[in-house]
């Protein structure tokens, strides 16, 4: 799950009743006040988590699923 107003990707661990921070990065922040930052998530066939930023047009990839708010994130590109 993404938080569109903050630069945060959340997750709900199995058996938990509260979300926890999966990742955070200033690059996910809305580009201007009252705009949208992160807005979508999907797992790819490679097992990586992909997230998008609507207003800024970002497309990000997280390798692995271990919990770490400072995990490595890379700009993802799509073959056309």
N, C-alpha and C positions, 0 to 999 in steps of 0.2 A: 504494500500500500504506500502511496506517496502522500506527502503533505504539500499541497499546492501553494500554501502561503509561507512555507519555511523550507530550507534546503535539506529536507529529511526524508529518508526512505524508512518505513516502519515494517515490522514483521510481528506476527502473533505466533510464538512458539507453541508446539503441541502441548495441550493441557493447561496453557496459561489463560488468564482472564484479562491481561493487559498487554497492549502493544509495547514493543521495545524498539529502540533505534537500531536499525540494520546498518545504515550508513548516513553520513552527513558530509556535505561538501559545499563550500561557498559558490561553486560553479552551478549549483542547482537552484540558487536563489532567484526569485522573480527579478527581472531586469529593472523594474521600476515599482514604486509603491502601488499597492492595490492592483497588481497584475498577477498573472499565474506563472508559477515556476514548474515544478514537477507535475506531471499529469497522467502518466501511464506506465505500466509495468508488464513485462512478459518474460517467460523463460524460453530461451532458444533451444534448438535441437542439440547445441553444444553444451547444454547444462548451465550456461551463464544467464544471469539476470540482466535484462535490458530495461532502461528507463528513458523516458523522453521529457523534454521541457517544451511546453507549448509555445510560449511567447518568444523564447530565445532560439527555438529550433534545434535544441540539443538532443543527442542520441548517445547514451552512455552504456557501458558494459561493465558488469562486475563478474569477475571469474571466481568461482567457488561460492559456497553458501555458509561458511563459518561466520559467527557473529563478531563483528568488530566495527565500531562506528568510524574508524579511521582507515577502513579497507581501501585497497587500491582500486581506482576506477579509471577507465580509459575511454577516450572518445571513440565511438564506434562508427564504422562506415558501412554502407550497403553497396554491394556490387550492382551495377545497373545493366 
